[in-house]
Amino acid sequence: MIAQDPSTLSIASYEAIPPVGSVPPNGSTKVKIKVIGEKLGQFRLPVMVSIAGSVEPPLQSSVVANCVGPKISLSHENIKWGPTTCLIDNVRDLVLTNDSEIPAPFKIFLKNARSKFRVDVRDGVLSPRESVVLHVIACLDDTIVHKDQLHIIVSEGENLMVPLSAKVRSSGYKRLHLLRN
């Protein structure tokens, strides 16, 4: 195998296993190509094979691949609390799982700055196949339906959004109002 052209190293690097060998007469030899992508997306890299003693130019082939970042899956597509007690923390769990073979750095935030929701984890890194349980907390102070969006930003991966909604149980709000007066 001829060494990779240095101008293509910014796209991906590859290694031939074995890098040197022989082919028996009327036979074949398998060569594995290990590829490490440097950029997301599809790419094509030339691979050149030189035949010792041949006056012909090297044989050319291509490595075609699609480089993707980490993939995180969620235990819930949305979280609904239903009737909830007023001014009390109400917790729901959301499990994030790294379904890929590479680490998945992530950051979490809520869309609304003055949200009635909060989350106990703001960022982290999930190892391959690792999961983490997020505690999403609703603490409501009014009988209206509260809505927000939990955003999960995955470095070099797909960004995720989980809709959140909760409403105070009306009888609990009335009791609280009567106690204050």
Contacts in CASP RR format, 6 or more apart in sequence:
PFRMAT RR
TARGET T0000
AUTHOR 0000-0000-0000
METHOD contacts of the structure
MODEL  1
MIAQDPSTLSIASYEAIPPVGSVPPNGSTKVKIKVIGEKLGQFRLPVMVS
IAGSVEPPLQSSVVANCVGPKISLSHENIKWGPTTCLIDNVRDLVLTNDS
EIPAPFKIFLKNARSKFRVDVRDGVLSPRESVVLHVIACLDDTIVHKDQL
HIIVSEGENLMVPLSAKVRSSGYKRLHLLRN
1 16 0 8 1.000
1 19 0 8 1.000
1 20 0 8 1.000
1 31 0 8 1.000
1 47 0 8 1.000
1 48 0 8 1.000
1 49 0 8 1.000
1 50 0 8 1.000
2 48 0 8 1.000
2 49 0 8 1.000
2 50 0 8 1.000
2 58 0 8 1.000
4 13 0 8 1.000
4 14 0 8 1.000
4 45 0 8 1.000
5 46 0 8 1.000
8 45 0 8 1.000
8 46 0 8 1.000
9 38 0 8 1.000
10 38 0 8 1.000
10 39 0 8 1.000
11 37 0 8 1.000
11 38 0 8 1.000
11 39 0 8 1.000
11 43 0 8 1.000
11 45 0 8 1.000
12 35 0 8 1.000
12 36 0 8 1.000
12 37 0 8 1.000
12 38 0 8 1.000
12 39 0 8 1.000
12 43 0 8 1.000
12 45 0 8 1.000
12 63 0 8 1.000
12 65 0 8 1.000
12 67 0 8 1.000
13 35 0 8 1.000
13 36 0 8 1.000
13 37 0 8 1.000
13 38 0 8 1.000
14 33 0 8 1.000
14 34 0 8 1.000
14 35 0 8 1.000
14 36 0 8 1.000
14 45 0 8 1.000
14 47 0 8 1.000
14 63 0 8 1.000
15 33 0 8 1.000
15 34 0 8 1.000
16 31 0 8 1.000
16 32 0 8 1.000
16 33 0 8 1.000
16 47 0 8 1.000
17 31 0 8 1.000
17 32 0 8 1.000
17 33 0 8 1.000
17 34 0 8 1.000
18 31 0 8 1.000
21 29 0 8 1.000
22 29 0 8 1.000
23 29 0 8 1.000
33 47 0 8 1.000
33 63 0 8 1.000
35 45 0 8 1.000
35 63 0 8 1.000
35 65 0 8 1.000
37 43 0 8 1.000
37 65 0 8 1.000
37 67 0 8 1.000
38 67 0 8 1.000
39 67 0 8 1.000
40 67 0 8 1.000
40 68 0 8 1.000
40 69 0 8 1.000
40 156 0 8 1.000
40 157 0 8 1.000
41 66 0 8 1.000
41 67 0 8 1.000
41 68 0 8 1.000
42 64 0 8 1.000
42 65 0 8 1.000
42 66 0 8 1.000
42 67 0 8 1.000
43 64 0 8 1.000
43 65 0 8 1.000
43 66 0 8 1.000
43 67 0 8 1.000
44 62 0 8 1.000
44 63 0 8 1.000
44 64 0 8 1.000
45 62 0 8 1.000
45 63 0 8 1.000
45 65 0 8 1.000
46 60 0 8 1.000
46 61 0 8 1.000
46 62 0 8 1.000
47 60 0 8 1.000
47 61 0 8 1.000
47 62 0 8 1.000
47 63 0 8 1.000
48 58 0 8 1.000
48 59 0 8 1.000
48 60 0 8 1.000
48 61 0 8 1.000
49 58 0 8 1.000
49 59 0 8 1.000
49 60 0 8 1.000
49 61 0 8 1.000
50 58 0 8 1.000
50 59 0 8 1.000
51 58 0 8 1.000
51 59 0 8 1.000
68 100 0 8 1.000
68 157 0 8 1.000
69 100 0 8 1.000
69 102 0 8 1.000
69 154 0 8 1.000
69 156 0 8 1.000
69 157 0 8 1.000
70 98 0 8 1.000
70 100 0 8 1.000
70 102 0 8 1.000
70 103 0 8 1.000
70 104 0 8 1.000
70 105 0 8 1.000
70 126 0 8 1.000
70 154 0 8 1.000
70 155 0 8 1.000
70 156 0 8 1.000
70 157 0 8 1.000
71 98 0 8 1.000
71 99 0 8 1.000
71 100 0 8 1.000
71 104 0 8 1.000
71 154 0 8 1.000
71 157 0 8 1.000
71 158 0 8 1.000
72 96 0 8 1.000
72 97 0 8 1.000
72 98 0 8 1.000
72 99 0 8 1.000
72 104 0 8 1.000
72 106 0 8 1.000
72 126 0 8 1.000
72 152 0 8 1.000
72 154 0 8 1.000
72 157 0 8 1.000
72 158 0 8 1.000
72 160 0 8 1.000
73 96 0 8 1.000
73 97 0 8 1.000
73 99 0 8 1.000
74 94 0 8 1.000
74 95 0 8 1.000
74 96 0 8 1.000
74 97 0 8 1.000
74 152 0 8 1.000
74 160 0 8 1.000
74 162 0 8 1.000
75 93 0 8 1.000
75 94 0 8 1.000
75 95 0 8 1.000
75 96 0 8 1.000
75 97 0 8 1.000
76 92 0 8 1.000
76 94 0 8 1.000
76 162 0 8 1.000
77 162 0 8 1.000
78 162 0 8 1.000
78 163 0 8 1.000
78 164 0 8 1.000
78 165 0 8 1.000
79 92 0 8 1.000
79 94 0 8 1.000
79 136 0 8 1.000
79 150 0 8 1.000
79 162 0 8 1.000
79 163 0 8 1.000
79 164 0 8 1.000
79 165 0 8 1.000
80 164 0 8 1.000
80 165 0 8 1.000
80 166 0 8 1.000
81 90 0 8 1.000
81 92 0 8 1.000
81 138 0 8 1.000
81 165 0 8 1.000
81 166 0 8 1.000
81 167 0 8 1.000
82 165 0 8 1.000
82 166 0 8 1.000
82 167 0 8 1.000
83 167 0 8 1.000
83 168 0 8 1.000
83 169 0 8 1.000
83 170 0 8 1.000
84 90 0 8 1.000
84 138 0 8 1.000
84 140 0 8 1.000
84 166 0 8 1.000
84 167 0 8 1.000
84 168 0 8 1.000
84 169 0 8 1.000
85 168 0 8 1.000
85 169 0 8 1.000
85 172 0 8 1.000
86 140 0 8 1.000
86 141 0 8 1.000
86 168 0 8 1.000
86 169 0 8 1.000
86 172 0 8 1.000
86 173 0 8 1.000
86 176 0 8 1.000
87 139 0 8 1.000
87 140 0 8 1.000
87 141 0 8 1.000
87 176 0 8 1.000
88 139 0 8 1.000
89 137 0 8 1.000
89 138 0 8 1.000
89 139 0 8 1.000
90 137 0 8 1.000
90 138 0 8 1.000
90 139 0 8 1.000
90 140 0 8 1.000
90 166 0 8 1.000
91 135 0 8 1.000
91 136 0 8 1.000
91 137 0 8 1.000
92 135 0 8 1.000
92 136 0 8 1.000
92 138 0 8 1.000
93 133 0 8 1.000
93 134 0 8 1.000
93 135 0 8 1.000
93 136 0 8 1.000
94 133 0 8 1.000
94 134 0 8 1.000
94 136 0 8 1.000
94 150 0 8 1.000
94 162 0 8 1.000
95 131 0 8 1.000
95 132 0 8 1.000
95 133 0 8 1.000
95 134 0 8 1.000
96 106 0 8 1.000
96 126 0 8 1.000
96 131 0 8 1.000
96 132 0 8 1.000
96 134 0 8 1.000
96 152 0 8 1.000
97 126 0 8 1.000
97 129 0 8 1.000
97 130 0 8 1.000
97 131 0 8 1.000
98 104 0 8 1.000
98 126 0 8 1.000
98 127 0 8 1.000
98 128 0 8 1.000
98 129 0 8 1.000
98 130 0 8 1.000
98 131 0 8 1.000
99 129 0 8 1.000
100 128 0 8 1.000
101 128 0 8 1.000
102 128 0 8 1.000
103 125 0 8 1.000
103 126 0 8 1.000
103 127 0 8 1.000
103 128 0 8 1.000
104 125 0 8 1.000
104 126 0 8 1.000
104 154 0 8 1.000
104 155 0 8 1.000
104 157 0 8 1.000
105 123 0 8 1.000
105 124 0 8 1.000
105 125 0 8 1.000
105 154 0 8 1.000
105 155 0 8 1.000
106 123 0 8 1.000
106 124 0 8 1.000
106 125 0 8 1.000
106 126 0 8 1.000
106 152 0 8 1.000
106 153 0 8 1.000
106 154 0 8 1.000
106 155 0 8 1.000
107 122 0 8 1.000
107 123 0 8 1.000
107 124 0 8 1.000
107 152 0 8 1.000
107 153 0 8 1.000
108 119 0 8 1.000
108 121 0 8 1.000
108 122 0 8 1.000
108 123 0 8 1.000
108 134 0 8 1.000
108 150 0 8 1.000
108 151 0 8 1.000
108 152 0 8 1.000
108 153 0 8 1.000
109 122 0 8 1.000
109 150 0 8 1.000
109 151 0 8 1.000
109 153 0 8 1.000
110 117 0 8 1.000
110 118 0 8 1.000
110 119 0 8 1.000
110 148 0 8 1.000
110 149 0 8 1.000
110 150 0 8 1.000
110 151 0 8 1.000
110 164 0 8 1.000
111 148 0 8 1.000
111 149 0 8 1.000
111 150 0 8 1.000
111 151 0 8 1.000
112 148 0 8 1.000
112 149 0 8 1.000
115 148 0 8 1.000
116 138 0 8 1.000
116 139 0 8 1.000
116 140 0 8 1.000
116 141 0 8 1.000
116 146 0 8 1.000
116 148 0 8 1.000
116 166 0 8 1.000
117 136 0 8 1.000
117 137 0 8 1.000
117 138 0 8 1.000
117 139 0 8 1.000
117 146 0 8 1.000
117 148 0 8 1.000
117 150 0 8 1.000
117 164 0 8 1.000
117 166 0 8 1.000
118 136 0 8 1.000
118 137 0 8 1.000
118 139 0 8 1.000
119 134 0 8 1.000
119 135 0 8 1.000
119 136 0 8 1.000
119 137 0 8 1.000
119 150 0 8 1.000
120 134 0 8 1.000
120 135 0 8 1.000
120 137 0 8 1.000
121 132 0 8 1.000
121 134 0 8 1.000
121 135 0 8 1.000
124 132 0 8 1.000
126 132 0 8 1.000
136 150 0 8 1.000
136 164 0 8 1.000
138 146 0 8 1.000
138 164 0 8 1.000
138 166 0 8 1.000
140 146 0 8 1.000
140 166 0 8 1.000
140 167 0 8 1.000
140 168 0 8 1.000
141 168 0 8 1.000
142 168 0 8 1.000
142 173 0 8 1.000
143 167 0 8 1.000
143 168 0 8 1.000
143 170 0 8 1.000
143 173 0 8 1.000
144 167 0 8 1.000
145 165 0 8 1.000
145 166 0 8 1.000
145 167 0 8 1.000
146 164 0 8 1.000
146 165 0 8 1.000
146 166 0 8 1.000
146 167 0 8 1.000
147 163 0 8 1.000
147 164 0 8 1.000
147 165 0 8 1.000
148 163 0 8 1.000
148 164 0 8 1.000
149 161 0 8 1.000
149 162 0 8 1.000
149 163 0 8 1.000
149 164 0 8 1.000
150 161 0 8 1.000
150 162 0 8 1.000
150 163 0 8 1.000
150 164 0 8 1.000
151 159 0 8 1.000
151 160 0 8 1.000
151 161 0 8 1.000
152 159 0 8 1.000
152 160 0 8 1.000
152 161 0 8 1.000
152 162 0 8 1.000
153 159 0 8 1.000
154 160 0 8 1.000
END
